[in-house]
Amino acid sequence: MTSPMTSTQRRRRIVHVVYSFSVGGLENVIVQLINRLPADQFEHVVLSLTTISDFKKRITQPGVRFIELHKQPGHAVPMYPRIYKLLRELKPDVVHTCNLAALEITPLAWLARVPLRVHAEHGWDAHDPNGQSKKYQRLRKLYKPFVSQYVAVSKDLDDYLAQFIGVPARRRSLIANGVDTDTFAPRVGHAAPVPGCPFVPGQHWLVGTVGRLQTVKNQPLLARAFVRLLREHPEMTERARLVIVGEGPLRGEIESTLAAAGLQAHAWLPGARDDIAHILRMLDVFVLPSQAEGTSCTLQEAMASGLPVVATAVGGTPDLVEEGATGHLVPSDDEAALATAIHRVFFDEAGAGRFALTARSRAVNQFGLDAMVRAYESLFTGPQRAAQWQAAH
């Protein structure tokens, strides 16, 4: 940690810019940073281009300012004068933008003389699941001169910035997302039931996932794989149950898939929940069916909770999940392969136990939350950037 600031120095003000502030991985990283960066050295503003949800209640640090701009679909150009004026009023020391939608704010931050402009890439979206869009590559290159330092949360994103955007190594930092391994920890003894859940841990074998129900997360693939699993292995029908936590536009498709197979009673879709750690502890296997990922926070939380994992081999996921050591990796959008991998975990109870122990060990040793916070603190207050900040004030 950096040394405490003297009484003559005010706290560094960080403006975190996102498209929206609701339940999600990158938003969770911002919550962790705000809650854990030294309060005597940093103050925070969360600036959402659209809206801010009750997710902000997870921030426990007092004095955080929240600003929502209610931007309409399309480019933010009509809002540029307002955003520029806001930045001049806030006088931040750091503007921390997240993902492509917020990147267009960096020229305004440069124009407003913000000393340090950090841009973080947390993963792809449904419009560009593999980063191959030439349009988005051109946009990132256009904004590159206005970014002081880039953060990538996975090696594949760091490679993308180097190879396709041309960001030199000195302007790139690879900082994997971190997880609170005290909050997300394995169950002790029998799993406790979760309020509202119709299934009984131990009596039922619970297949689960957590995430916003949106295209890039691809939960309908898991629903189809679950239907296939029970069709091909009817002996599992009595015990196997599906838990999909999250809310979003794909709920109807998931429900229709289960209804068509007559399996509505075999699944629980509770929407967004605040008791994720509790829910994870009752699961028997965690599944991440995404089309694209950076470093999945929920995957890290599941591993920290001591769960075997079945995941699609996309983005930064293979950096977390090792085939045959912490779980199984399958191709993206392969319903049959996903169903087979889940069955392998069900069938091999001893192997699942080994996966769980290894997953927990790696979570504790390789992506603890403290390491992530220290890396961001160094980035926000490193020697060169601290000198820049002092010169600007």
Buried (B, 14 or more C-beta within 10 A) or exposed (E): EEEEBEEEEEBBBBBBBBBBBBBBBBBBBBBBBBBBBBBEBBBBBBBBBBEBBEBBEBBEBEEBEEBBBEBEEEEBEEBBEEBBEBBBEBEBBBBBBBBBBBBBBBBBBBEBEBBBBBBBBBBBBEEBBEBEBEEBBEBBEEBBEBBBBBBBBBBBBBBBBBEBBEBEEEBBBBBBBBBBBEEBBBBEEEBEBBEEBEBEBEEBBBBBBBBBBBBBBBBBBBBBBBBBBBEEBEEBEEBBBBBBBBBBEBBEBBBEBBEEBEBEEBBBBBEBBEEBBBBBBBBBBBBBBBBBBBBBBBBBBBBBBBBBBBBBBBBBBBBBBBEEEBBBBBEBEBBBBBBBBBBBBBEEEEBBEBBBEBBBEBBBEBBBBEEBBBBBBBBBBBEEBBEBBEEEE
